[in-house]
Structures are given as structure tokens and as C-alpha cells.
């Protein structure tokens, strides 16, 4: 038996297929775009192809994320808070705090020892501290998004970005470029600004270690290093931090549709 998880974010749609043992057999990340259903269908089909499976092989799919209620599939749906907790705990049972930096929001999730959610806080009112903020700054700097992390590590002086608002921060970055401030220092300042926003969120929950990072922000080594310095601890990182929520959704699908539960339902 196989199970699926779909995490429909504002920027990317992430799909994971697992087997009965909870092992990932296929996954895919596609741009969400304007059509949630089209993105989900494309992600599912590609993940199934990688797993050499068909839709008929998948017993149940759970949806999570920003657009989870927009699909008309016959699926269950759960919050991304729950699914990120389940996915991160599955990968790192020792984890107690998760920092999830997504495209349009940032979340800090505190977990109990069994992986259940103890508390959480979310910044979803402003793009400061999110992937969207980094994307806008990368375009202003004319730097590829994937290069931002490595460039910030080459900085010799942190250039403080004082504005929280993305629009004003973009203007501030352009002004610093005009003043011939090195891009590496500006990028370090951008990452420090994000780190401070996230750190303020962390202060609103009980910080429990170890701490892990998920979402697109988990691919940026510059953000990771800033957070490690602020929090005073090394972060647990993942090879594919974007799919942790989808993995959690797939694990919840397995839990909801395990053979024992199906038999009980009958």
C-alpha cells in the first residue's frame, strides 16, 4: 500500500509518496502558479512516475498547506502546522522546535517528545522574514536566488537593513548598491534582518532544543548561519527541506488509512 501527501504552498506545490513502512518512494516540487489543481496534478503524476506507480496504487492522499481547501479531490486535509511536525519528527525524532520559512509566511512550531504540537506562532501578515522577501531582494541585487546563501558567507561586514517592509527594504538595498556597498555585505544584512524577525517569533514560544529548519529557507545557508548564531545552537537541516510538510501529510494519510483502521471502519 502507498500513501500520498500534497503541500500546496503559495510558491511551490510539494508531493511525497511513501510506502507502508513510511519510506519515501517518490517526490516532486513544482511551481504552484495560479491553478492549485493543475499544480497538484502535475506534482502527483511526476512523483508517481518516479516511484513507478499509478494513482490506483495510492490508497489515500492528505492535503496540507496554503491551498489545501481549494482541491476537489476526495482527500483529507490537515494544517501545515500538524504536517510539518509529523514530517520533521519522522526524520529527526529528537527535534523539539521547527522553524519553517515558507514563501509567504514563517512559522515556529514547538513539539512534544512524541512529535505532537505543543505550541506554535506564525507570521502571515507581512512578507518580512519569508522566502518572498529574499526573492524580492535577490531581484533587486540582480543575483540568482540560489547564490544568496554562499555570497553572504563571503561578507566581511554586516550591512544592516533597517526596514521591515519589503517595499521599503528593496529601496534601501538599491540605495546601498548605489553607494557601492558590496553585494555580499548587503546580502548578509538581508539574512540578518530575516534572522531577527524569526528570532522574535521564537521568543513567543518555549525554545526547546534540538531545533530544525524546514521550507525554502532551509536551503539558504546564509539564513541558517544567522539563526544558529542568534539561537546559540546548530540547526538540524534536511537535503530537501521543502518537502517535509508533504512527507508529514503522507504519513498522516498512512495513519488514517492503515489496514487496521480500514478493517475497523468496515
PEBELPE-V286017 format. One line per field, one symbol per residue. psi: psi as a letter, one per 40 degrees, with the letter a starting at -180 (. if undefined). A space follows every 50 residues. Layout:
psi=???
//
This chain:
psi=iiiihhhgiddihhhhhiadeehheiiihihdaehddddddddddddddd efiiddehdihhiiadfdeeieigiiiiiddddddddddddgdeidhhhh hadeihihhhiideeihdiiiiheeieheiddddddddddefihdeeddd ddeeiehhhhhdhdhdddddddddddddefhidddddddddddddddddd ddeeihhhiihihiiddeehddddddddddefihihiidgddeddddddd ddddddfiddddddd.
//
